[in-house]
Amino acid sequence: MKKWTALSLSVALCASLAAVSIVPASSTAHAAAAKESVKISENAQYFGEVKNGVPNGRGTIHWGDSKQYSGDFVNGKREGSGKYINEYTQDGEKHIVVYSGAWKQDKMEGKGTLTHKVVMDGGEVRSNEIQTGTFKNGVLQNGYDVIHALADPDYSFTYKNGSETLEMLGSNQGIKTSLKTGQIFSIKYRNGSINKYYTLFPADTKAEQRKLDADLKYLQSIQKKLIPVFAEFERLSKQLPLK
């Protein structure tokens, strides 16, 4: 049974958003904020506000035809708020990465939303992911990560809030009902020393089954607390069509 997890796709996301030096190779700028064209490298061009020969203020940088950033710069680095778009091909598949939100020192830092769509050679979408919340050093720290993929099951849900983490695999329909009836594909909940796991598949031993049943009972007891998270999972999932 083929499964996609948030971890596997997040690795690709981080790789595509690796910091790129934008200190210009040459510039006609002067030591005053002004809109200028600056050649960053052989394939990178910047247009916007410039100070002391580097991007500073609002502007846009293009790396070739497939990658760009529009937003705030401080001393030649992406810092403030901005939108990053990167389209590239890997192993015959087209990847479309978009991040809108806060930046610091050329990395995603603060509140933002990151999406990553993978399109196969024939045009079919293999996976579609959204991460939204608070980022630090280029990685989602707190918030939601939802993936829709050609897999079984086809949805992966993750919620992080400090020491609290909720991970689920299954459908994006009737999540609250599936937990109540014990028909959820799998769910894992951690909060400090609390660590609970349940799956609808029978365990190998009676002892393991008793543990699954006890964990399900606990998860059902905190369902009222989890309802807002389930609602956000369902809302975000609607933004991830495979077409």
Residue pairs with C-beta under 8 A, 6 or more apart in sequence:
1 152
2 151
2 152
3 151
3 152
3 153
3 156
3 169
4 127
4 147
4 149
4 151
4 156
5 147
5 156
6 129
6 145
6 147
6 156
6 158
6 167
9 116
9 127
9 129
9 147
10 131
10 139
10 140
10 145
12 95
12 116
13 97
13 114
13 116
13 129
13 131
14 138
14 139
16 86
16 88
16 95
16 97
16 116
17 84
17 86
17 97
17 99
17 107
17 108
17 114
17 138
19 105
19 106
19 107
19 138
20 44
20 63
20 106
22 40
22 44
22 46
22 54
22 55
22 61
22 73
22 76
22 77
22 78
22 106
23 40
23 54
23 76
24 38
24 39
24 40
24 46
24 53
24 54
24 76
25 39
25 40
25 41
25 42
26 38
26 39
27 36
27 38
27 39
27 50
27 53
27 54
28 36
28 37
28 38
29 36
29 38
29 50
29 51
29 52
29 53
29 54
31 51
31 52
31 53
32 51
33 49
33 50
33 51
33 56
33 57
34 49
34 50
35 47
35 48
35 49
35 50
35 59
36 47
36 48
36 49
36 50
37 45
37 46
37 47
38 45
38 46
38 47
38 50
38 53
38 54
38 55
39 45
39 46
40 46
40 61
43 63
43 64
44 61
44 62
44 63
44 64
45 61
45 62
46 55
46 59
46 60
46 61
46 62
47 59
47 60
48 55
48 57
48 58
48 59
48 60
48 73
49 55
49 56
49 57
49 58
49 59
49 73
50 56
50 57
50 59
51 57
51 75
52 75
54 73
54 75
54 76
55 61
55 73
55 76
56 73
56 74
56 75
56 76
57 72
57 73
58 71
58 72
58 73
59 70
59 71
59 73
60 68
60 69
60 70
61 68
61 69
62 68
66 86
66 87
66 88
67 85
67 86
67 87
67 88
68 84
68 85
69 78
69 82
69 83
69 84
69 85
70 82
70 83
71 78
71 80
71 81
71 82
71 83
71 103
72 78
72 79
72 80
72 81
72 82
72 103
73 79
73 80
74 80
77 105
77 106
78 84
78 103
78 106
78 107
79 103
79 104
79 105
79 106
80 102
80 103
81 101
81 102
81 103
82 100
82 103
83 98
83 99
83 100
84 97
84 98
84 99
84 100
85 96
85 97
85 98
86 95
86 96
86 97
86 98
87 94
87 95
87 96
87 97
88 94
88 95
89 95
92 120
92 121
93 118
93 119
93 120
93 121
93 126
94 118
94 119
95 116
95 117
95 118
95 119
96 115
96 116
96 117
96 118
96 119
97 114
97 115
97 116
98 114
98 115
99 108
99 112
99 113
99 114
99 115
100 112
100 113
101 108
101 110
101 111
101 112
101 113
101 114
101 135
102 108
102 109
102 110
102 111
102 112
102 135
103 109
103 110
104 110
107 137
107 138
108 114
108 135
108 138
108 139
109 135
109 136
109 137
109 138
110 134
110 135
111 133
111 134
111 135
112 132
112 133
112 135
113 130
113 131
113 132
114 130
114 131
114 132
114 135
114 140
115 128
115 129
115 130
115 131
116 127
116 128
116 129
117 125
117 127
117 128
117 129
118 125
118 126
118 127
118 128
119 125
119 126
120 126
124 150
124 242
125 150
125 241
125 242
125 243
126 149
126 150
126 242
127 147
127 148
127 149
127 150
127 151
128 147
128 148
128 149
128 240
128 241
128 242
129 145
129 146
129 147
129 148
129 240
130 144
130 145
130 146
130 236
130 239
130 240
131 140
131 143
131 144
131 145
132 143
132 144
132 236
133 140
133 141
133 142
133 143
133 144
133 160
134 140
134 141
134 142
134 143
135 141
140 160
141 160
142 160
142 161
142 162
143 159
143 160
144 157
144 158
144 159
144 232
144 233
144 236
145 156
145 157
145 158
145 159
145 160
146 155
146 156
146 157
146 158
146 233
146 236
146 237
146 240
147 155
147 156
147 240
148 154
148 155
148 172
148 237
148 240
148 241
148 242
149 155
149 156
149 242
150 242
153 169
153 170
153 171
153 185
154 171
155 168
155 169
155 170
155 171
155 172
155 237
156 167
156 168
156 169
157 166
157 167
157 168
157 169
157 170
157 233
157 237
158 165
158 166
158 167
158 168
159 165
159 166
159 167
159 229
159 232
159 233
163 190
163 191
163 192
164 190
164 191
164 192
165 188
165 189
165 190
165 191
166 187
166 188
166 189
166 226
166 229
167 187
167 188
167 189
168 175
168 184
168 185
168 186
168 187
168 188
168 233
169 185
169 186
170 178
170 184
170 185
170 186
171 178
171 185
172 233
172 234
172 237
172 238
173 234
175 184
175 230
175 233
175 234
176 223
176 227
176 230
177 183
178 184
179 187
179 219
179 220
179 223
179 226
179 230
180 220
180 223
182 198
182 200
182 216
183 200
184 198
184 199
184 200
185 199
185 200
186 197
186 198
186 199
186 200
187 197
187 198
187 199
187 219
188 196
188 197
189 195
189 196
189 197
189 219
189 222
190 196
196 215
196 218
196 219
197 212
197 215
198 212
198 215
198 216
198 219
199 212
202 209
203 209
203 211
203 212
219 226
